[in-house]
Amino acid sequence: MSKFVKNEKGYEKSFDADWNAVKKGLKKVRAEVGEPKKVPTSVALDPRFVLELKKEAQSRGIPYQILMRMFIVEGFQRLKKASA
């Protein structure tokens, strides 16, 4: 099964789901688990870097925003460990 990213052609056609029900389910799970909502942020990056990042994310089969988040979280955890 191929994975789609929102900005790819065919994204809307590739899924047949009740997205409102999915959103409600996610809210319920977050409330039960106590997981906080993510806060949107903005970072200016070199366009060439973004293209490389998108290629890497595509090869891993994940959206590039998730790959960026992984890099930020892992890098910050390493920084905290190094300073401890």
C-alpha positions in Angstrom: 0.0 0.0 0.0 1.5 3.3 -1.0 1.5 6.3 1.4 0.3 9.7 0.3 1.2 13.2 1.4 -1.4 15.9 1.3 0.3 17.9 -1.4 0.6 14.9 -3.8 -1.9 14.4 -6.6 -4.6 11.9 -5.7 -4.3 12.4 -2.0 -8.0 13.1 -1.5 -9.0 10.2 -3.8 -6.7 7.7 -2.1 -8.6 7.5 1.2 -12.2 6.6 1.9 -12.8 7.5 5.5 -15.1 9.6 7.7 -12.5 12.2 8.7 -14.7 13.9 11.2 -15.1 10.6 13.1 -11.3 10.1 12.9 -10.7 13.6 14.4 -13.3 13.0 17.2 -11.6 9.6 18.0 -8.2 11.3 18.2 -9.5 14.0 20.5 -11.0 11.3 22.7 -7.7 9.3 22.8 -5.7 12.4 23.6 -8.1 13.3 26.4 -7.9 9.8 27.9 -4.1 9.6 27.6 -3.4 13.2 28.4 -1.3 13.8 25.3 -1.1 17.6 24.7 -1.9 19.0 21.3 1.1 19.9 19.2 1.9 23.6 18.7 2.4 24.8 15.1 5.6 26.7 14.5 7.4 28.2 11.6 11.1 27.8 10.6 12.7 29.4 7.5 14.9 26.8 5.7 17.0 26.9 2.6 14.9 25.6 -0.3 17.6 23.1 -1.3 17.6 21.7 2.2 13.8 21.3 2.1 14.0 19.5 -1.2 16.6 17.1 0.2 14.5 16.6 3.3 11.4 15.8 1.2 13.4 13.2 -0.8 14.6 11.6 2.4 11.1 11.5 3.9 9.7 10.1 0.7 12.3 7.3 0.7 11.3 6.5 4.3 7.6 6.7 3.4 6.7 9.5 5.8 5.6 13.1 5.4 8.6 15.5 5.5 7.1 17.5 8.4 7.2 14.4 10.6 10.8 13.8 9.6 11.6 17.3 10.6 9.9 16.9 13.9 11.8 13.6 14.5 15.1 15.4 13.8 14.3 18.3 16.2 13.1 16.1 19.0 16.1 13.7 18.7 18.6 16.5 18.4 17.2 18.3 21.5 17.2 15.0 23.5 20.9 14.5 22.6 21.7 18.1 23.5 20.0 17.7 26.9 21.9 14.4 27.5 25.2 16.0 26.6 24.7 18.9 29.0 23.6 16.7 31.9 
